Each structure stands twice: as structure tokens, then as C-alpha cells.
Amino acid sequence: FAEFISLIYTNKINSTNAQLLLAKMLEAGGNPSIIMEEGELGQVKDKNLIEDAVANVIKMNPDQVAQYQAGKNTVIQFLIGKVMKETKGQSDPQTVKEILEKMLK
């Protein structure tokens, strides 16, 4: 269990995927790092991959992008959700938010 906590603390896994990892650990037991790798639950660290996902989400959601650029800042959460879906929940939401804000300016 200490290794599981370490994975969260070192940002190797986000909270959503940590819940899935914990469920798999409780169900089958085993090493959390191995379960994380086998289940592809770790976070994406490649900024280029995240930027590609962000660019795709911006392209596919022009109405929400226009709303954000018009001052409706809460729309950013919707866009973050779309990027997270695109990256199968493997991106760090804070990194996604930073990249989104940069690309939307």
C-alpha cells in the first residue's frame, strides 16, 4: 500500500486512475507499479502528446472555445474533461489546463 501512496505522491498516477488501480489491487493483489504499467494507468508525461490532444479538442469544440475566449472561464473545465477523455485519463489535469490556457490566448 505504501508503494501505491508513493505513486500518487510522485504524480505518476492521477486521482481517477488511482481509484482504478486501488480497485485492481484489492481485487487481485499484486505490485501497484506493475498493475499500473500493465493497465496503462500511469500519467502521460509527453507534452507533445498532450498538446496534440489539446489542439484536437480545440478544433472539435469551437463553440466552447468561443465562449471561453468571450470571458466564460468555467468552460475550461469542460475542455479539460474532453482532453482527459482523449488521453484516456492519463494526462495531468493541471498540465492540461496550463496548455489549454496557453493555446487559447
C-alpha positions as CSV (number, residue, x, y, z in Angstrom):
1,F,0.0,0.0,0.0
2,A,2.9,2.3,0.7
3,E,4.0,2.0,-2.9
4,F,0.5,2.9,-4.0
5,I,0.7,6.1,-1.9
6,S,4.1,6.8,-3.4
7,L,2.8,6.6,-7.0
8,I,0.1,9.2,-6.1
9,Y,2.5,11.5,-4.2
10,T,5.1,11.5,-7.0
11,N,2.4,12.2,-9.6
12,K,3.0,9.0,-11.5
13,I,-0.8,8.4,-11.5
14,N,-3.7,10.8,-11.3
15,S,-6.6,10.5,-8.8
16,T,-9.0,9.0,-11.3
17,N,-6.7,6.2,-12.4
18,A,-5.5,5.8,-8.8
19,Q,-9.0,4.7,-7.9
20,L,-9.0,2.1,-10.7
21,L,-5.6,0.9,-9.5
22,L,-6.7,0.6,-5.9
23,A,-9.7,-1.4,-7.0
24,K,-7.5,-3.8,-9.1
25,M,-5.1,-4.1,-6.1
26,L,-7.9,-5.0,-3.8
27,E,-9.4,-7.4,-6.3
28,A,-6.3,-9.3,-7.4
29,G,-3.5,-8.1,-5.2
30,G,0.0,-7.6,-6.6
31,N,2.5,-4.9,-7.1
32,P,0.9,-1.4,-7.8
33,S,3.6,-0.4,-10.2
34,I,3.2,-3.5,-12.3
35,I,-0.6,-3.2,-12.3
36,M,-0.3,0.4,-13.3
37,E,2.0,-0.4,-16.2
38,E,0.0,-3.4,-17.4
39,G,-3.2,-1.4,-17.2
40,E,-1.7,1.7,-18.8
41,L,-2.9,3.8,-15.9
42,G,0.2,6.0,-15.5
43,Q,0.2,9.6,-16.4
44,V,1.3,10.8,-19.9
45,K,4.4,12.9,-19.4
46,D,5.0,13.7,-23.1
47,K,3.9,17.4,-23.6
48,N,3.8,17.0,-27.3
49,L,1.1,14.2,-27.0
50,I,-0.9,16.4,-24.6
51,E,-0.5,19.4,-26.9
52,D,-1.8,17.3,-29.8
53,A,-4.8,16.2,-27.7
54,V,-5.5,19.8,-26.7
55,A,-5.3,21.0,-30.3
56,N,-7.7,18.3,-31.4
57,V,-10.2,19.3,-28.6
58,I,-9.9,22.9,-29.5
59,K,-10.6,22.1,-33.2
60,M,-13.6,19.8,-32.3
61,N,-15.3,22.3,-29.8
62,P,-15.3,25.7,-31.5
63,D,-18.4,26.9,-29.6
64,Q,-16.9,26.2,-26.2
65,V,-13.6,27.8,-27.3
66,A,-15.5,30.9,-28.4
67,Q,-17.3,31.0,-25.0
68,Y,-14.0,30.8,-23.2
69,Q,-12.5,33.5,-25.3
70,A,-15.5,35.7,-24.6
71,G,-14.8,35.5,-20.9
72,K,-16.8,32.5,-19.7
73,N,-13.8,30.9,-17.8
74,T,-15.8,28.0,-16.4
75,V,-15.8,26.4,-19.9
76,I,-12.2,25.5,-19.3
77,Q,-13.3,22.6,-17.1
78,F,-15.4,21.2,-20.0
79,L,-12.4,21.4,-22.3
80,I,-10.1,19.8,-19.7
81,G,-12.6,16.9,-19.4
82,K,-12.5,16.5,-23.2
83,V,-8.7,16.3,-23.2
84,M,-8.8,13.9,-20.3
85,K,-11.2,11.7,-22.3
86,E,-9.0,12.0,-25.4
87,T,-5.9,10.8,-23.4
88,K,-7.9,8.1,-21.6
89,G,-7.5,9.8,-18.3
90,Q,-3.7,9.6,-18.4
91,S,-2.9,13.3,-18.5
92,D,-2.2,15.5,-15.5
93,P,-5.2,17.9,-15.3
94,Q,-3.1,20.8,-14.2
95,T,-0.7,20.4,-17.2
96,V,-3.7,20.1,-19.5
97,K,-5.2,23.3,-18.0
98,E,-1.9,25.2,-18.5
99,I,-1.5,24.1,-22.1
100,L,-5.2,24.9,-22.8
101,E,-4.9,28.4,-21.4
102,K,-1.7,29.0,-23.4
103,M,-3.2,27.7,-26.7
104,L,-6.5,29.6,-26.2
105,K,-4.8,33.0,-25.8
